Amino acid sequence: MAPTEQILQALQTVVDPNTGKDLVTTKALRNLQYAGGDLSFDVELGYPAKTQIPALRRALIAAAKSVAGVENVSANVSFKVVAHAAQRGVALLPQVKNIIAVASGKGGVGKSTTAVNLALALAAEGASVGLLDADIYGPSQPMMMGLEGRPESHDGQTMEPLENYGVQVMSIGFLVDKDEAMIWRGPMATQALEQLLRQTNWKDLDYLIVDMPPGTGDIQLTLSQRVPMTGSVIVTTPQDIALLDARKGIRMFEKVGVPILGIVENMAVYCCPNCGHTEHIFGADGGKNMAAELGVDYLGALPLTLQIRQQADSGRPTVISDPDSEIAGIYRTVARQVAVKIAAKAKDYSTKFPSIRISKDT
């Protein structure tokens, strides 16, 4: 057997912990060169994995050195996020590769808290991330992201996103006073949202997280039809009434051709900080059971804790304020699953084809 074949067999034993597949079969491993005991190769993942790359690189080097004759190994492990296809007939946004909608059928289930922590978790893994607060009537992301002020405009037509914790943010909350009630009808609110989305100078985003308004009304449906969404994440609690509305949200996205990336079950269990007693206040495993019934991926469960609420209200969400905590780990796991699922989807090739112009000879 040739040395390169032995090396490939050895490297094939290293499995990507996020996909469960080896890096040779998935063609993530490239440019393998071997000569005189020196080996070099590249590995390019399709999702952000900054915190996992060192361990993966060590495993690959160890596997390569298990082959007789291999002495020096140069392993370049990196990631590259590319644009993936959105709904049929909806063009992608410039400077935005993938748009992820975080939605719920009803309010009060922790959708905005989940959205902000997912955005921060993706950024922590090295991705370029934006966060659009699409809740015109109840914008909460300025507070959660610890941001104040008005967006700048250099040309009088577009706006610069505000930024904190490495995430670009835009919200109607930056444009109106805190106590001002947005008494707008649906068409006006929808138009305002489209302006926030399309007239913001997003800067080369791998992912734009859209914190959707709760419900499945005209605003949500219009956004789902006009915004090029790579996929959606549904947030619910185990409570029957929340699950009832979450189903409607799933059906809405299915009707407009937006893939469901998975379900996050929030406030799944309460653990008393004093005695350690656990209680399923909103019911047990409702989200997990619904995911199984509908054939949708179950991304994970978050507990009902005072800590999550306090950290979000203070402008330092859990992933930032307590990055090594168990809860932050859950958010990172959910974010990683979302990124991996997107990486497995069909890529967008619209920019590869030239535009067709029909002209009439005179």
PyMOL commands that set and color helices and strands:
alter all, ss='L'
color gray80, all
select helices_A, chain A and resi 3-11+53-65+111-124+141-144+172-174+186-198+218-226+240-255+286-294+306-313+318-321+326-343+350-352
alter helices_A, ss='H'
color red, helices_A
select strands_A, chain A and resi 29-35+38-45+72-79+96-103+129-133+162-164+167-171+205-211+231-236+260-265+270-271+278-279+298-301
alter strands_A, ss='S'
color yellow, strands_A
deselect
rebuild
show_as cartoon
